Each structure stands twice: as C-alpha cells, then as structure tokens.
Amino acid sequence: MIYIIAILIIAIPIISYVCFLKGKKVGTSEFFQLIANFGYQTKVNAFKTQNKHVPLGGIVFLGDSITQDYNVYEAFPKHLVYNRGIGGDTTEGVLKRLDVSVFELKPKTVVMLIGTNDFALLKSSTEDICERITKIIESIHEKLPTCHIIVQSVYPVNETIDKTTVLPRSNHDIDELNEMLKSLKHITFVDIASHLKDESNRFKEIYTLEGLHVSPLGYEVITDLLQTFLD
C-alpha cells in the first residue's frame, strides 16, 4: 500500500499536467518523458547535496540509466568514485548539469557513456549526437584541462528481446556514432560495445536485461575492460 501511495504522489501531478495541456496531443513517449524530467531534476538536486560531503579529485561516472544502475562503488573499491548517472538522460541533459555532475567535484577522470536515449527521446541524428558529445568534452577540457576524459562506445541493443524498450534505436546508427566518437580530441575512447555483441551484432542476451540495459554479467565485462584505464 505504501508503494502504491508513493507512485500516485508522483504520477498524479504529471497525469494532471498531461490532461490539461491546451490543444496539444500528448502521446506515450511524451508522457514518459515528463516522468523522466521529474526524475532528472530530483537526481540533480540530490547530487548538489552529495557534493557538499564528498572528497574531491576522484572519478566521475557520467551518463544515463546504464550508468545510474552501475554499482561503481563496489566495482572499483580501490578508487574514489562518484556515480552521476540519471535514468532517461540525454546529451542535452548532461550539457545542462555539468556544473553539479562534474565541475564541482574537480575529478581527475571522467568516464562518460551517453547518447543512446538521444535516438529514442530526441529523435536525433548521429551527427547531432556527436556534436553535443563534442561540446561536453570541450567544456570539461576547458574547465578541467588536466582531467582524463574516457568516452565509452555506446552499447549495442537487441530488439529481438523487447522491441518496445529498444526501438527506435538501431545498431546501425549506434555503430555509426561510435565510429565518429573514435576520432574526437582530448579523450581516450574505449570500445566496450564490441565486447558485448553476439554474432549478429546485437547486445548478447546474457549481457543485457531486455535488450537495452545491462545485466550483472554485462557489468562484470564492462568493469574488467575499464579497470585497465583507471589504474
């Protein structure tokens, strides 16, 4: 009962907003985007509070829900790490929160994974996504010139498991984006994606939950690959 009440407290204002939008048709994707926006601001506010109480100079993991769900504290116990992932986030969202998610922490390293939601939520082209990722990198490099910026390749998807969750993302677009990211300046590009794929170029089933998010076994692979670049 407590959980139901909590969900209603969050959902009712959003539903009301949707219902009273004047003359505007709001579909399912827009509705869930409203929920994502609510979660985004909640997380940003939480980061502001957390930043007041943590030591500076560690490793920021920056991204969307794939990062948010990554237990970096147990994965990298020898390092000072901060998880600054937000479910549903995009390159636009990361650009808006660089102060609270990166700059306030004065990190020695930033490990970034972002872009997959741009395909689904922003309907962006690979060129637009790469351009915004470039802006993120340039902003970090300008503000923190000695910071080591690690850009992970965007992970593959597997639409055969759950089309509703995965589409309209495609591995063709993701591969194209990753090729662009390889040549960006001021970064170390880490090809995680190829280690997560099956023989059909899809997200290998044992490494994913539903074709988009990462399973515990998948995170083990990712941790092993990233460890080399953090030591």
CORWO-V869643 format. One record per helix or strand of 3 or more residues. SS is the DSSP state (H for helix, E for strand). FROM is the first residue (numbers start at 1). LEN is the number of residues. If there is no record, write none. Layout:
BEGIN
ss,from,len
SS,FROM,LEN
SS,FROM,LEN
END
This chain:
BEGIN
ss,from,len
H,2,18
H,28,24
E,59,5
H,65,4
H,72,4
E,81,5
H,91,6
H,98,4
H,103,3
E,109,5
H,116,7
H,126,18
E,148,5
H,163,4
H,171,11
E,188,3
H,193,4
H,205,3
H,216,15
END
